[in-house]
Amino acid sequence: MLFWQAIQAAKSAGMEELDLGRSDVEDQGLIRFKKRWGAHSVRLTLWRSPTHKVSPALERLKMRLAKTACASVPVKMLALAGWLMYRHAG
């Protein structure tokens, strides 16, 4: 429902495109969800610094731990953290 309302508001404002954001190539569920809304993929190439090898298993573990930690934090604290960090994120 949220996406539908965002699409309607954007259309009313004269917008022609809606960016659904980035998706990790391994997150096929999210990619399928976005495609059902008519999204098309654009490959992004990222370079990270420092340029050392990162274990995909370690990255998945870190993501799982972050999700678990965020699930136990009160919503108001998450909203505050998002508000504080938003200006520093892409």
mmCIF file as gemmi writes it, N, C-alpha and C atoms, coordinates in Angstrom:
data_model
loop_
_atom_site.group_PDB
_atom_site.id
_atom_site.type_symbol
_atom_site.label_atom_id
_atom_site.label_alt_id
_atom_site.label_comp_id
_atom_site.label_asym_id
_atom_site.label_entity_id
_atom_site.label_seq_id
_atom_site.pdbx_PDB_ins_code
_atom_site.Cartn_x
_atom_site.Cartn_y
_atom_site.Cartn_z
_atom_site.occupancy
_atom_site.B_iso_or_equiv
_atom_site.pdbx_formal_charge
_atom_site.auth_seq_id
_atom_site.auth_asym_id
_atom_site.pdbx_PDB_model_num
ATOM 1 N N . MET Axp A 1 ? 0.809 -1.176 0 1 0 ? 1 A 1
ATOM 2 C CA . MET Axp A 1 ? 0 0 0 1 0 ? 1 A 1
ATOM 3 C C . MET Axp A 1 ? 0.867 1.26 0 1 0 ? 1 A 1
ATOM 4 N N . LEU Axp A 2 ? 1.978 1.21 0.729 1 0 ? 2 A 1
ATOM 5 C CA . LEU Axp A 2 ? 2.87 2.36 0.794 1 0 ? 2 A 1
ATOM 6 C C . LEU Axp A 2 ? 3.434 2.697 -0.58 1 0 ? 2 A 1
ATOM 7 N N . PHE Axp A 3 ? 3.879 1.666 -1.323 1 0 ? 3 A 1
ATOM 8 C CA . PHE Axp A 3 ? 4.412 1.917 -2.667 1 0 ? 3 A 1
ATOM 9 C C . PHE Axp A 3 ? 3.337 2.492 -3.575 1 0 ? 3 A 1
ATOM 10 N N . TRP Axp A 4 ? 2.129 1.968 -3.473 1 0 ? 4 A 1
ATOM 11 C CA . TRP Axp A 4 ? 1.048 2.459 -4.32 1 0 ? 4 A 1
ATOM 12 C C . TRP Axp A 4 ? 0.782 3.939 -4.025 1 0 ? 4 A 1
ATOM 13 N N . GLN Axp A 5 ? 0.775 4.317 -2.755 1 0 ? 5 A 1
ATOM 14 C CA . GLN Axp A 5 ? 0.564 5.719 -2.398 1 0 ? 5 A 1
ATOM 15 C C . GLN Axp A 5 ? 1.721 6.592 -2.883 1 0 ? 5 A 1
ATOM 16 N N . ALA Axp A 6 ? 2.952 6.067 -2.785 1 0 ? 6 A 1
ATOM 17 C CA . ALA Axp A 6 ? 4.111 6.817 -3.276 1 0 ? 6 A 1
ATOM 18 C C . ALA Axp A 6 ? 4.019 7.014 -4.785 1 0 ? 6 A 1
ATOM 19 N N . ILE Axp A 7 ? 3.594 5.989 -5.49 1 0 ? 7 A 1
ATOM 20 C CA . ILE Axp A 7 ? 3.448 6.085 -6.948 1 0 ? 7 A 1
ATOM 21 C C . ILE Axp A 7 ? 2.374 7.11 -7.304 1 0 ? 7 A 1
ATOM 22 N N . GLN Axp A 8 ? 1.25 7.067 -6.613 1 0 ? 8 A 1
ATOM 23 C CA . GLN Axp A 8 ? 0.174 8.027 -6.888 1 0 ? 8 A 1
ATOM 24 C C . GLN Axp A 8 ? 0.618 9.461 -6.609 1 0 ? 8 A 1
ATOM 25 N N . ALA Axp A 9 ? 1.309 9.674 -5.504 1 0 ? 9 A 1
ATOM 26 C CA . ALA Axp A 9 ? 1.78 11.015 -5.158 1 0 ? 9 A 1
ATOM 27 C C . ALA Axp A 9 ? 2.792 11.509 -6.186 1 0 ? 9 A 1
ATOM 28 N N . ALA Axp A 10 ? 3.691 10.622 -6.609 1 0 ? 10 A 1
ATOM 29 C CA . ALA Axp A 10 ? 4.701 11.002 -7.606 1 0 ? 10 A 1
ATOM 30 C C . ALA Axp A 10 ? 4.04 11.348 -8.938 1 0 ? 10 A 1
ATOM 31 N N . LYS Axp A 11 ? 3.081 10.547 -9.357 1 0 ? 11 A 1
ATOM 32 C CA . LYS Axp A 11 ? 2.366 10.825 -10.618 1 0 ? 11 A 1
ATOM 33 C C . LYS Axp A 11 ? 1.651 12.17 -10.539 1 0 ? 11 A 1
ATOM 34 N N . SER Axp A 12 ? 1.006 12.446 -9.4 1 0 ? 12 A 1
ATOM 35 C CA . SER Axp A 12 ? 0.296 13.716 -9.224 1 0 ? 12 A 1
ATOM 36 C C . SER Axp A 12 ? 1.248 14.907 -9.299 1 0 ? 12 A 1
ATOM 37 N N . ALA Axp A 13 ? 2.497 14.684 -8.879 1 0 ? 13 A 1
ATOM 38 C CA . ALA Axp A 13 ? 3.5 15.751 -8.9 1 0 ? 13 A 1
ATOM 39 C C . ALA Axp A 13 ? 4.215 15.834 -10.251 1 0 ? 13 A 1
ATOM 40 N N . GLY Axp A 14 ? 3.79 15.011 -11.206 1 0 ? 14 A 1
ATOM 41 C CA . GLY Axp A 14 ? 4.384 15.057 -12.541 1 0 ? 14 A 1
ATOM 42 C C . GLY Axp A 14 ? 5.612 14.182 -12.728 1 0 ? 14 A 1
ATOM 43 N N . MET Axp A 15 ? 5.913 13.354 -11.753 1 0 ? 15 A 1
ATOM 44 C CA . MET Axp A 15 ? 7.077 12.468 -11.861 1 0 ? 15 A 1
ATOM 45 C C . MET Axp A 15 ? 6.785 11.337 -12.832 1 0 ? 15 A 1
ATOM 46 N N . GLU Axp A 16 ? 7.844 10.849 -13.473 1 0 ? 16 A 1
ATOM 47 C CA . GLU Axp A 16 ? 7.695 9.752 -14.422 1 0 ? 16 A 1
ATOM 48 C C . GLU Axp A 16 ? 8.442 8.494 -14.006 1 0 ? 16 A 1
ATOM 49 N N . GLU Axp A 17 ? 9.328 8.601 -13.034 1 0 ? 17 A 1
ATOM 50 C CA . GLU Axp A 17 ? 10.101 7.441 -12.571 1 0 ? 17 A 1
ATOM 51 C C . GLU Axp A 17 ? 10.151 7.434 -11.056 1 0 ? 17 A 1
ATOM 52 N N . LEU Axp A 18 ? 10.23 6.21 -10.496 1 0 ? 18 A 1
ATOM 53 C CA . LEU Axp A 18 ? 10.373 6.015 -9.063 1 0 ? 18 A 1
ATOM 54 C C . LEU Axp A 18 ? 11.546 5.069 -8.84 1 0 ? 18 A 1
ATOM 55 N N . ASP Axp A 19 ? 12.551 5.542 -8.148 1 0 ? 19 A 1
ATOM 56 C CA . ASP Axp A 19 ? 13.733 4.733 -7.863 1 0 ? 19 A 1
ATOM 57 C C . ASP Axp A 19 ? 13.436 3.872 -6.639 1 0 ? 19 A 1
ATOM 58 N N . LEU Axp A 20 ? 13.432 2.558 -6.823 1 0 ? 20 A 1
ATOM 59 C CA . LEU Axp A 20 ? 13.166 1.64 -5.722 1 0 ? 20 A 1
ATOM 60 C C . LEU Axp A 20 ? 14.426 1.279 -4.949 1 0 ? 20 A 1
ATOM 61 N N . GLY Axp A 21 ? 15.54 1.885 -5.275 1 0 ? 21 A 1
ATOM 62 C CA . GLY Axp A 21 ? 16.762 1.691 -4.508 1 0 ? 21 A 1
ATOM 63 C C . GLY Axp A 21 ? 17.563 0.477 -4.913 1 0 ? 21 A 1
ATOM 64 N N . ARG Axp A 22 ? 18.673 0.312 -4.218 1 0 ? 22 A 1
ATOM 65 C CA . ARG Axp A 22 ? 19.61 -0.767 -4.514 1 0 ? 22 A 1
ATOM 66 C C . ARG Axp A 22 ? 19.133 -2.091 -3.945 1 0 ? 22 A 1
ATOM 67 N N . SER Axp A 23 ? 19.563 -3.165 -4.606 1 0 ? 23 A 1
ATOM 68 C CA . SER Axp A 23 ? 19.303 -4.52 -4.116 1 0 ? 23 A 1
ATOM 69 C C . SER Axp A 23 ? 20.566 -5.34 -4.324 1 0 ? 23 A 1
ATOM 70 N N . ASP Axp A 24 ? 20.951 -6.084 -3.311 1 0 ? 24 A 1
ATOM 71 C CA . ASP Axp A 24 ? 22.085 -6.99 -3.444 1 0 ? 24 A 1
ATOM 72 C C . ASP Axp A 24 ? 21.696 -8.096 -4.416 1 0 ? 24 A 1
ATOM 73 N N . VAL Axp A 25 ? 22.609 -8.486 -5.309 1 0 ? 25 A 1
ATOM 74 C CA . VAL Axp A 25 ? 22.288 -9.515 -6.309 1 0 ? 25 A 1
ATOM 75 C C . VAL Axp A 25 ? 21.88 -10.834 -5.664 1 0 ? 25 A 1
ATOM 76 N N . GLU Axp A 26 ? 22.282 -11.056 -4.42 1 0 ? 26 A 1
ATOM 77 C CA . GLU Axp A 26 ? 21.918 -12.285 -3.725 1 0 ? 26 A 1
ATOM 78 C C . GLU Axp A 26 ? 20.506 -12.225 -3.139 1 0 ? 26 A 1
ATOM 79 N N . ASP Axp A 27 ? 19.906 -11.045 -3.08 1 0 ? 27 A 1
ATOM 80 C CA . ASP Axp A 27 ? 18.58 -10.886 -2.484 1 0 ? 27 A 1
ATOM 81 C C . ASP Axp A 27 ? 17.505 -11.015 -3.555 1 0 ? 27 A 1
ATOM 82 N N . GLN Axp A 28 ? 17.317 -12.233 -4.042 1 0 ? 28 A 1
ATOM 83 C CA . GLN Axp A 28 ? 16.392 -12.489 -5.143 1 0 ? 28 A 1
ATOM 84 C C . GLN Axp A 28 ? 14.933 -12.207 -4.772 1 0 ? 28 A 1
ATOM 85 N N . GLY Axp A 29 ? 14.582 -12.369 -3.507 1 0 ? 29 A 1
ATOM 86 C CA . GLY Axp A 29 ? 13.22 -12.075 -3.08 1 0 ? 29 A 1
ATOM 87 C C . GLY Axp A 29 ? 12.896 -10.598 -3.262 1 0 ? 29 A 1
ATOM 88 N N . LEU Axp A 30 ? 13.805 -9.727 -2.849 1 0 ? 30 A 1
ATOM 89 C CA . LEU Axp A 30 ? 13.607 -8.291 -3.005 1 0 ? 30 A 1
ATOM 90 C C . LEU Axp A 30 ? 13.599 -7.906 -4.479 1 0 ? 30 A 1
ATOM 91 N N . ILE Axp A 31 ? 14.468 -8.497 -5.259 1 0 ? 31 A 1
ATOM 92 C CA . ILE Axp A 31 ? 14.521 -8.209 -6.695 1 0 ? 31 A 1
ATOM 93 C C . ILE Axp A 31 ? 13.205 -8.611 -7.363 1 0 ? 31 A 1
ATOM 94 N N . ARG Axp A 32 ? 12.672 -9.786 -7.011 1 0 ? 32 A 1
ATOM 95 C CA . ARG Axp A 32 ? 11.375 -10.224 -7.553 1 0 ? 32 A 1
ATOM 96 C C . ARG Axp A 32 ? 10.264 -9.252 -7.173 1 0 ? 32 A 1
ATOM 97 N N . PHE Axp A 33 ? 10.266 -8.829 -5.905 1 0 ? 33 A 1
ATOM 98 C CA . PHE Axp A 33 ? 9.264 -7.88 -5.428 1 0 ? 33 A 1
ATOM 99 C C . PHE Axp A 33 ? 9.293 -6.599 -6.261 1 0 ? 33 A 1
ATOM 100 N N . LYS Axp A 34 ? 10.482 -6.061 -6.498 1 0 ? 34 A 1
ATOM 101 C CA . LYS Axp A 34 ? 10.612 -4.818 -7.266 1 0 ? 34 A 1
ATOM 102 C C . LYS Axp A 34 ? 10.215 -5.015 -8.728 1 0 ? 34 A 1
ATOM 103 N N . LYS Axp A 35 ? 10.56 -6.162 -9.289 1 0 ? 35 A 1
ATOM 104 C CA . LYS Axp A 35 ? 10.183 -6.426 -10.686 1 0 ? 35 A 1
ATOM 105 C C . LYS Axp A 35 ? 8.674 -6.484 -10.847 1 0 ? 35 A 1
ATOM 106 N N . ARG Axp A 36 ? 7.972 -6.973 -9.825 1 0 ? 36 A 1
ATOM 107 C CA . ARG Axp A 36 ? 6.506 -7.025 -9.882 1 0 ? 36 A 1
ATOM 108 C C . ARG Axp A 36 ? 5.89 -5.632 -9.938 1 0 ? 36 A 1
ATOM 109 N N . TRP Axp A 37 ? 6.64 -4.636 -9.5 1 0 ? 37 A 1
ATOM 110 C CA . TRP Axp A 37 ? 6.203 -3.244 -9.582 1 0 ? 37 A 1
ATOM 111 C C . TRP Axp A 37 ? 6.644 -2.606 -10.894 1 0 ? 37 A 1
ATOM 112 N N . GLY Axp A 38 ? 7.256 -3.405 -11.765 1 0 ? 38 A 1
ATOM 113 C CA . GLY Axp A 38 ? 7.67 -2.884 -13.066 1 0 ? 38 A 1
ATOM 114 C C . GLY Axp A 38 ? 9.089 -2.336 -13.094 1 0 ? 38 A 1
ATOM 115 N N . ALA Axp A 39 ? 9.855 -2.596 -12.049 1 0 ? 39 A 1
ATOM 116 C CA . ALA Axp A 39 ? 11.233 -2.096 -11.993 1 0 ? 39 A 1
ATOM 117 C C . ALA Axp A 39 ? 12.111 -2.818 -13.001 1 0 ? 39 A 1
ATOM 118 N N . HIS Axp A 40 ? 13.15 -2.142 -13.438 1 0 ? 40 A 1
ATOM 119 C CA . HIS Axp A 40 ? 14.158 -2.783 -14.281 1 0 ? 40 A 1
ATOM 120 C C . HIS Axp A 40 ? 15.511 -2.602 -13.605 1 0 ? 40 A 1
ATOM 121 N N . SER Axp A 41 ? 16.391 -3.556 -13.83 1 0 ? 41 A 1
ATOM 122 C CA . SER Axp A 41 ? 17.692 -3.568 -13.162 1 0 ? 41 A 1
ATOM 123 C C . SER Axp A 41 ? 18.72 -2.73 -13.913 1 0 ? 41 A 1
ATOM 124 N N . VAL Axp A 42 ? 19.55 -2.08 -13.139 1 0 ? 42 A 1
ATOM 125 C CA . VAL Axp A 42 ? 20.712 -1.365 -13.661 1 0 ? 42 A 1
ATOM 126 C C . VAL Axp A 42 ? 21.892 -1.796 -12.798 1 0 ? 42 A 1
ATOM 127 N N . ARG Axp A 43 ? 22.923 -2.345 -13.418 1 0 ? 43 A 1
ATOM 128 C CA . ARG Axp A 43 ? 24.07 -2.826 -12.65 1 0 ? 43 A 1
ATOM 129 C C . ARG Axp A 43 ? 24.895 -1.642 -12.154 1 0 ? 43 A 1
ATOM 130 N N . LEU Axp A 44 ? 25.214 -1.662 -10.873 1 0 ? 44 A 1
ATOM 131 C CA . LEU Axp A 44 ? 26.075 -0.658 -10.269 1 0 ? 44 A 1
ATOM 132 C C . LEU Axp A 44 ? 27.393 -1.315 -9.899 1 0 ? 44 A 1
ATOM 133 N N . THR Axp A 45 ? 28.476 -0.676 -10.242 1 0 ? 45 A 1
ATOM 134 C CA . THR Axp A 45 ? 29.79 -1.185 -9.866 1 0 ? 45 A 1
ATOM 135 C C . THR Axp A 45 ? 30.309 -0.32 -8.729 1 0 ? 45 A 1
ATOM 136 N N . LEU Axp A 46 ? 30.664 -0.966 -7.627 1 0 ? 46 A 1
ATOM 137 C CA . LEU Axp A 46 ? 31.16 -0.251 -6.46 1 0 ? 46 A 1
ATOM 138 C C . LEU Axp A 46 ? 32.598 -0.638 -6.189 1 0 ? 46 A 1
ATOM 139 N N . TRP Axp A 47 ? 33.372 0.321 -5.767 1 0 ? 47 A 1
ATOM 140 C CA . TRP Axp A 47 ? 34.728 0.062 -5.3 1 0 ? 47 A 1
ATOM 141 C C . TRP Axp A 47 ? 34.755 0.428 -3.83 1 0 ? 47 A 1
ATOM 142 N N . ARG Axp A 48 ? 35.322 -0.444 -3.034 1 0 ? 48 A 1
ATOM 143 C CA . ARG Axp A 48 ? 35.389 -0.198 -1.604 1 0 ? 48 A 1
ATOM 144 C C . ARG Axp A 48 ? 36.825 0.043 -1.187 1 0 ? 48 A 1
ATOM 145 N N . SER Axp A 49 ? 36.971 0.851 -0.176 1 0 ? 49 A 1
ATOM 146 C CA . SER Axp A 49 ? 38.289 1.143 0.361 1 0 ? 49 A 1
ATOM 147 C C . SER Axp A 49 ? 38.251 0.826 1.843 1 0 ? 49 A 1
ATOM 148 N N . PRO Axp A 50 ? 39.192 0.145 2.387 1 0 ? 50 A 1
ATOM 149 C CA . PRO Axp A 50 ? 40.359 -0.425 1.725 1 0 ? 50 A 1
ATOM 150 C C . PRO Axp A 50 ? 39.971 -1.633 0.871 1 0 ? 50 A 1
ATOM 151 N N . THR Axp A 51 ? 40.8 -1.904 -0.101 1 0 ? 51 A 1
ATOM 152 C CA . THR Axp A 51 ? 40.505 -2.962 -1.07 1 0 ? 51 A 1
ATOM 153 C C . THR Axp A 51 ? 41.043 -4.305 -0.588 1 0 ? 51 A 1
ATOM 154 N N . HIS Axp A 52 ? 40.428 -4.854 0.442 1 0 ? 52 A 1
ATOM 155 C CA . HIS Axp A 52 ? 40.826 -6.182 0.92 1 0 ? 52 A 1
ATOM 156 C C . HIS Axp A 52 ? 39.663 -7.144 0.686 1 0 ? 52 A 1
ATOM 157 N N . LYS Axp A 53 ? 39.978 -8.391 0.603 1 0 ? 53 A 1
ATOM 158 C CA . LYS Axp A 53 ? 38.965 -9.418 0.363 1 0 ? 53 A 1
ATOM 159 C C . LYS Axp A 53 ? 38.052 -9.516 1.586 1 0 ? 53 A 1
ATOM 160 N N . VAL Axp A 54 ? 36.767 -9.595 1.328 1 0 ? 54 A 1
ATOM 161 C CA . VAL Axp A 54 ? 35.785 -9.739 2.39 1 0 ? 54 A 1
ATOM 162 C C . VAL Axp A 54 ? 35.063 -11.062 2.183 1 0 ? 54 A 1
ATOM 163 N N . SER Axp A 55 ? 34.964 -11.817 3.234 1 0 ? 55 A 1
ATOM 164 C CA . SER Axp A 55 ? 34.29 -13.108 3.172 1 0 ? 55 A 1
ATOM 165 C C . SER Axp A 55 ? 32.779 -12.908 3.066 1 0 ? 55 A 1
ATOM 166 N N . PRO Axp A 56 ? 32.139 -13.462 2.014 1 0 ? 56 A 1
ATOM 167 C CA . PRO Axp A 56 ? 30.672 -13.356 1.918 1 0 ? 56 A 1
ATOM 168 C C . PRO Axp A 56 ? 29.973 -13.948 3.139 1 0 ? 56 A 1
ATOM 169 N N . ALA Axp A 57 ? 30.532 -15.029 3.693 1 0 ? 57 A 1
ATOM 170 C CA . ALA Axp A 57 ? 29.926 -15.656 4.875 1 0 ? 57 A 1
ATOM 171 C C . ALA Axp A 57 ? 29.995 -14.701 6.066 1 0 ? 57 A 1
ATOM 172 N N . LEU Axp A 58 ? 31.113 -13.997 6.222 1 0 ? 58 A 1
ATOM 173 C CA . LEU Axp A 58 ? 31.252 -13.034 7.31 1 0 ? 58 A 1
ATOM 174 C C . LEU Axp A 58 ? 30.288 -11.868 7.111 1 0 ? 58 A 1
ATOM 175 N N . GLU Axp A 59 ? 30.118 -11.411 5.88 1 0 ? 59 A 1
ATOM 176 C CA . GLU Axp A 59 ? 29.181 -10.319 5.592 1 0 ? 59 A 1
ATOM 177 C C . GLU Axp A 59 ? 27.749 -10.736 5.921 1 0 ? 59 A 1
ATOM 178 N N . ARG Axp A 60 ? 27.384 -11.971 5.57 1 0 ? 60 A 1
ATOM 179 C CA . ARG Axp A 60 ? 26.04 -12.462 5.895 1 0 ? 60 A 1
ATOM 180 C C . ARG Axp A 60 ? 25.842 -12.546 7.406 1 0 ? 60 A 1
ATOM 181 N N . LEU Axp A 61 ? 26.868 -12.993 8.12 1 0 ? 61 A 1
ATOM 182 C CA . LEU Axp A 61 ? 26.798 -13.076 9.576 1 0 ? 61 A 1
ATOM 183 C C . LEU Axp A 61 ? 26.617 -11.685 10.178 1 0 ? 61 A 1
ATOM 184 N N . LYS Axp A 62 ? 27.391 -10.722 9.694 1 0 ? 62 A 1
ATOM 185 C CA . LYS Axp A 62 ? 27.26 -9.36 10.204 1 0 ? 62 A 1
ATOM 186 C C . LYS Axp A 62 ? 25.863 -8.803 9.941 1 0 ? 62 A 1
ATOM 187 N N . MET Axp A 63 ? 25.312 -9.074 8.763 1 0 ? 63 A 1
ATOM 188 C CA . MET Axp A 63 ? 23.965 -8.594 8.437 1 0 ? 63 A 1
ATOM 189 C C . MET Axp A 63 ? 22.929 -9.256 9.338 1 0 ? 63 A 1
ATOM 190 N N . ARG Axp A 64 ? 23.07 -10.557 9.569 1 0 ? 64 A 1
ATOM 191 C CA . ARG Axp A 64 ? 22.135 -11.274 10.434 1 0 ? 64 A 1
ATOM 192 C C . ARG Axp A 64 ? 22.195 -10.723 11.866 1 0 ? 64 A 1
ATOM 193 N N . LEU Axp A 65 ? 23.413 -10.448 12.353 1 0 ? 65 A 1
ATOM 194 C CA . LEU Axp A 65 ? 23.567 -9.883 13.692 1 0 ? 65 A 1
ATOM 195 C C . LEU Axp A 65 ? 22.964 -8.483 13.778 1 0 ? 65 A 1
ATOM 196 N N . ALA Axp A 66 ? 23.17 -7.672 12.741 1 0 ? 66 A 1
ATOM 197 C CA . ALA Axp A 66 ? 22.603 -6.323 12.729 1 0 ? 66 A 1
ATOM 198 C C . ALA Axp A 66 ? 21.076 -6.377 12.73 1 0 ? 66 A 1
ATOM 199 N N . LYS Axp A 67 ? 20.505 -7.282 11.931 1 0 ? 67 A 1
ATOM 200 C CA . LYS Axp A 67 ? 19.04 -7.413 11.893 1 0 ? 67 A 1
ATOM 201 C C . LYS Axp A 67 ? 18.5 -7.857 13.246 1 0 ? 67 A 1
ATOM 202 N N . THR Axp A 68 ? 19.186 -8.791 13.886 1 0 ? 68 A 1
ATOM 203 C CA . THR Axp A 68 ? 18.763 -9.273 15.195 1 0 ? 68 A 1
ATOM 204 C C . THR Axp A 68 ? 18.832 -8.15 16.218 1 0 ? 68 A 1
ATOM 205 N N . ALA Axp A 69 ? 19.92 -7.384 16.191 1 0 ? 69 A 1
ATOM 206 C CA . ALA Axp A 69 ? 20.078 -6.277 17.134 1 0 ? 69 A 1
ATOM 207 C C . ALA Axp A 69 ? 19.006 -5.216 16.9 1 0 ? 69 A 1
ATOM 208 N N . CYS Axp A 70 ? 18.753 -4.87 15.65 1 0 ? 70 A 1
ATOM 209 C CA . CYS Axp A 70 ? 17.743 -3.841 15.337 1 0 ? 70 A 1
ATOM 210 C C . CYS Axp A 70 ? 16.345 -4.289 15.715 1 0 ? 70 A 1
ATOM 211 N N . ALA Axp A 71 ? 16.081 -5.577 15.63 1 0 ? 71 A 1
ATOM 212 C CA . ALA Axp A 71 ? 14.757 -6.098 15.977 1 0 ? 71 A 1
ATOM 213 C C . ALA Axp A 71 ? 14.465 -5.951 17.463 1 0 ? 71 A 1
ATOM 214 N N . SER Axp A 72 ? 15.51 -5.841 18.285 1 0 ? 72 A 1
ATOM 215 C CA . SER Axp A 72 ? 15.296 -5.745 19.732 1 0 ? 72 A 1
ATOM 216 C C . SER Axp A 72 ? 15.348 -4.307 20.251 1 0 ? 72 A 1
ATOM 217 N N . VAL Axp A 73 ? 15.622 -3.349 19.354 1 0 ? 73 A 1
ATOM 218 C CA . VAL Axp A 73 ? 15.709 -1.947 19.755 1 0 ? 73 A 1
ATOM 219 C C . VAL Axp A 73 ? 14.328 -1.297 19.586 1 0 ? 73 A 1
ATOM 220 N N . PRO Axp A 74 ? 13.91 -0.467 20.537 1 0 ? 74 A 1
ATOM 221 C CA . PRO Axp A 74 ? 12.622 0.216 20.39 1 0 ? 74 A 1
ATOM 222 C C . PRO Axp A 74 ? 12.566 1.059 19.11 1 0 ? 74 A 1
ATOM 223 N N . VAL Axp A 75 ? 11.4 1.112 18.502 1 0 ? 75 A 1
ATOM 224 C CA . VAL Axp A 75 ? 11.214 1.812 17.23 1 0 ? 75 A 1
ATOM 225 C C . VAL Axp A 75 ? 11.638 3.277 17.332 1 0 ? 75 A 1
ATOM 226 N N . LYS Axp A 76 ? 11.337 3.931 18.441 1 0 ? 76 A 1
ATOM 227 C CA . LYS Axp A 76 ? 11.706 5.346 18.592 1 0 ? 76 A 1
ATOM 228 C C . LYS Axp A 76 ? 13.22 5.54 18.542 1 0 ? 76 A 1
ATOM 229 N N . MET Axp A 77 ? 13.976 4.589 19.098 1 0 ? 77 A 1
ATOM 230 C CA . MET Axp A 77 ? 15.441 4.689 19.055 1 0 ? 77 A 1
ATOM 231 C C . MET Axp A 77 ? 15.946 4.48 17.63 1 0 ? 77 A 1
ATOM 232 N N . LEU Axp A 78 ? 15.329 3.538 16.891 1 0 ? 78 A 1
ATOM 233 C CA . LEU Axp A 78 ? 15.721 3.323 15.502 1 0 ? 78 A 1
ATOM 234 C C . LEU Axp A 78 ? 15.43 4.564 14.663 1 0 ? 78 A 1
ATOM 235 N N . ALA Axp A 79 ? 14.272 5.183 14.899 1 0 ? 79 A 1
ATOM 236 C CA . ALA Axp A 79 ? 13.913 6.399 14.168 1 0 ? 79 A 1
ATOM 237 C C . ALA Axp A 79 ? 14.91 7.51 14.464 1 0 ? 79 A 1
ATOM 238 N N . LEU Axp A 80 ? 15.305 7.663 15.706 1 0 ? 80 A 1
ATOM 239 C CA . LEU Axp A 80 ? 16.288 8.685 16.075 1 0 ? 80 A 1
ATOM 240 C C . LEU Axp A 80 ? 17.635 8.402 15.416 1 0 ? 80 A 1
ATOM 241 N N . ALA Axp A 81 ? 18.064 7.136 15.458 1 0 ? 81 A 1
ATOM 242 C CA . ALA Axp A 81 ? 19.331 6.775 14.819 1 0 ? 81 A 1
ATOM 243 C C . ALA Axp A 81 ? 19.283 7.061 13.321 1 0 ? 81 A 1
ATOM 244 N N . GLY Axp A 82 ? 18.163 6.72 12.683 1 0 ? 82 A 1
ATOM 245 C CA . GLY Axp A 82 ? 18.014 7.007 11.257 1 0 ? 82 A 1
ATOM 246 C C . GLY Axp A 82 ? 18.073 8.483 10.978 1 0 ? 82 A 1
ATOM 247 N N . TRP Axp A 83 ? 17.412 9.281 11.8 1 0 ? 83 A 1
ATOM 248 C CA . TRP Axp A 83 ? 17.406 10.729 11.618 1 0 ? 83 A 1
ATOM 249 C C . TRP Axp A 83 ? 18.812 11.296 11.763 1 0 ? 83 A 1
ATOM 250 N N . LEU Axp A 84 ? 19.572 10.789 12.752 1 0 ? 84 A 1
ATOM 251 C CA . LEU Axp A 84 ? 20.937 11.281 12.967 1 0 ? 84 A 1
ATOM 252 C C . LEU Axp A 84 ? 21.899 10.877 11.855 1 0 ? 84 A 1
ATOM 253 N N . MET Axp A 85 ? 21.703 9.666 11.301 1 0 ? 85 A 1
ATOM 254 C CA . MET Axp A 85 ? 22.658 9.156 10.307 1 0 ? 85 A 1
ATOM 255 C C . MET Axp A 85 ? 22.271 9.481 8.872 1 0 ? 85 A 1
ATOM 256 N N . TYR Axp A 86 ? 21.041 9.868 8.613 1 0 ? 86 A 1
ATOM 257 C CA . TYR Axp A 86 ? 20.552 10.048 7.243 1 0 ? 86 A 1
ATOM 258 C C . TYR Axp A 86 ? 21.433 10.994 6.437 1 0 ? 86 A 1
ATOM 259 N N . ARG Axp A 87 ? 21.815 12.105 7.016 1 0 ? 87 A 1
ATOM 260 C CA . ARG Axp A 87 ? 22.614 13.085 6.266 1 0 ? 87 A 1
ATOM 261 C C . ARG Axp A 87 ? 24.003 12.57 5.902 1 0 ? 87 A 1
ATOM 262 N N . HIS Axp A 88 ? 24.452 11.505 6.566 1 0 ? 88 A 1
ATOM 263 C CA . HIS Axp A 88 ? 25.771 10.952 6.298 1 0 ? 88 A 1
ATOM 264 C C . HIS Axp A 88 ? 25.745 9.767 5.337 1 0 ? 88 A 1
ATOM 265 N N . ALA Axp A 89 ? 24.553 9.328 4.952 1 0 ? 89 A 1
ATOM 266 C CA . ALA Axp A 89 ? 24.425 8.153 4.075 1 0 ? 89 A 1
ATOM 267 C C . ALA Axp A 89 ? 24.018 8.6 2.68 1 0 ? 89 A 1
ATOM 268 N N . GLY Axp A 90 ? 24.466 7.815 1.688 1 0 ? 90 A 1
ATOM 269 C CA . GLY Axp A 90 ? 24.268 8.061 0.287 1 0 ? 90 A 1
ATOM 270 C C . GLY Axp A 90 ? 22.938 8.447 -0.149 1 0 ? 90 A 1
